[in-house]
Amino acid sequence: MNTAVLNQIPKGEDLTRAVFEVEEIEQARKVKAQIQRGLDASNDKSAPRTAHADFMAELKAELMSRVDAR
């Protein structure tokens, strides 16, 4: 029984690829949740707002860090 389970576990490059896929899926879930929180907050008139310039600076920093990571 243990051998059957062990045979299903990826090895080598397949394991690395599987780990990256799981990380990408988790990041996508976090981003989706963050967007949903933002949309929920946008309907709340008392929710704190981020200045456009601050938002754009954060967006640029995030995009540049992703470009540099590749």
Secondary structure, DSSP 8 states (H G I E B T S, - for coil): -HHHHHHHS--THHHHHHHHHHHHHHHHHHHHHHHHHHHHHHT-TTS----HHHHHHHHHHHHHHHHHH-
